[in-house]
Amino acid sequence: MHLIDLDLTIDEMTKVEGAASVDVKIRSGVVESVKFGITEYKRFYTQAMRGKSITALPQLLARICGTCSNAHLLCSIEACEHALGITPSPQTQILKRLTMYGLNIRDHALHLYLFVAPDLRNKDNFLSFDEHDPIEHDMLHDAFAIKAAGNHLAQIVAGRSVHGMYPAIGGFTKTPTQQETQSIIKQLQEVRPRVLRLIKTFEQCDWKFDRTTKYMGMSADHYSFLEGVIISDTGQRIEEQDYHNHLEHVVIPYSQASGYKHDNECYMVGALARVNLSKEKLHPNTKKDANSAIALFPSTNIYHNNLAQAIEILHCIDDAIDLLNNTQFKQEPLPKPVFREAMGIGVVEAPRGMLYHRVHIDDNGIVMEGDIVVPTGQNQINIEQDLKTLIQRLIDNDVENKHEIQHEMEKLIRAYDPCMSCASHFLKINWIEKNNILTFSSL
C-alpha cells in the first residue's frame, strides 16, 4: 500500500488557449481529486459579436485563435450562410476543403514536431535537436518543409495561412491561378515522403495510455472536415443543427471554460475520434501507403491521437493534390445577401475537433446573439478524468518521483494538443517540499 501524500499545483501552463491550471490531491496513495481548469479563457467573443453586421462577423471571430483562425473563419461563414439561406457553389466547397487542408497540414506538423518530438528524443525542446544526428536532422528539416507546404497551400487558396483574406460569405474573393496550383502540387508531392516518415515514427512509438471514452466526429461520404452528420462510436447520428441540443453544458467552478458532456458522459473530439470513426473514408493513396498504421484504429490509446494527426496530414496532402489536379478555378461573383431574421449554425472539424458556431440575426442583418463551442472545452472533462487515471496508475506502479509524474502528465495533456498558439516549451517547475507535502508551480 502506497502511503504517499501529494498536493500538486500547477498555477499556469502553456499550450492551451490563454492559460490552464492543474490541482492534484493525493492521500495515502489514492488520487482523491484532479482539477484541470482553463484560465483566462473567457474573452467575451459571444458578447462582442452582438450588434455587429453579419457580413463583418467571420473576420471578427477568426481572431479567436491565432493558429486555428481559418477553422473559425470557415465555421462562422457556414453559420452565416445558413442564416442568409446561401448555398455555396461546388467550387467554393472545394476551396473551403483546400483551406482546411492547408490548416491541418501546418497545424498538425507544428504540434507533432515542435511539441511532441522532443519527448521522443528526450530533449527539452525542438531547437536543441542535433543537426548531426541522422534522425534529428531529418525531423528538423521535415518539420519546416511540411509546415511550409501547409502554409503555401493556405496562402494560395485563402490568401494567408492565418486569418485568411479570400474566404467570404457565399464564396471566395480570389481563386488560385494555374501557376499557383501547379506550384503547390509539386511542393505537396515533394513533402509526401517526409510525412510517411512521420507516420512511421509515431506508429513505432510505444507510449500507451488506454481509457474507454466516447468518440464523436463528423462523417460524410468522404473524410470530411466540413460536411456531414455528427456520429459517435455508439452509433448515434446527429444533424449539425441539432448538435448543441445533445450537449450538456457543465459549469466548472475552477475553470473559465465551459465543459460539456454528451448523454451525461464525457467524450473526446479530434484526430483520434475522426480516424476511429471514419478511417475507411481516408484517401485511397493514404490507406495504401499508411496501411499498417491505419490498422491500429479504432484505438483507445490517447497517444494514438498523435499518430492520427500524422495520418491526417497525409490524407490532406493526397486529397489536396487530387482536387488541385482536377479543378479549373474560375472567379465567381459573391451572392448579394438578403437579410432576414434567422438563425444559422456551422459545424466544422478544426484540427483539435468539432467546432460549433451559432448566429442569430435580425431582419437588418445585425447579430442579436450567438454561441461558440470549441474543441478544447469539449475535451476538458475527458482530459481531467484521464489525468486522474494516469496519476493513480503511476502511483500503483511504484512511480513516486515528482519529475516523472510531472513529465507523464505533460505528455498526456500534450497528446490532446489543446492549443498551439502559446510558447513551444511546456512547464518549468519549481518544487517545494515541506512536512512530507510536495507542491510545485510553473515558473
PyMOL commands that set and color helices and strands:
alter all, ss='L'
color gray80, all
select helices_A, chain A and resi 45-48+54-64+69-84+90-120+126-128+134-158+178-203+240-246+271-281+284-289+291-294+304-325+375-396+402-416
alter helices_A, ss='H'
color red, helices_A
select strands_A, chain A and resi 6-13+19-27+30-39+167-168+171-172+214-219+229-232+237-238+247-250+259-262+267-268+342-350+353-361+367-373+429-434+437-442
alter strands_A, ss='S'
color yellow, strands_A
deselect
rebuild
show_as cartoon
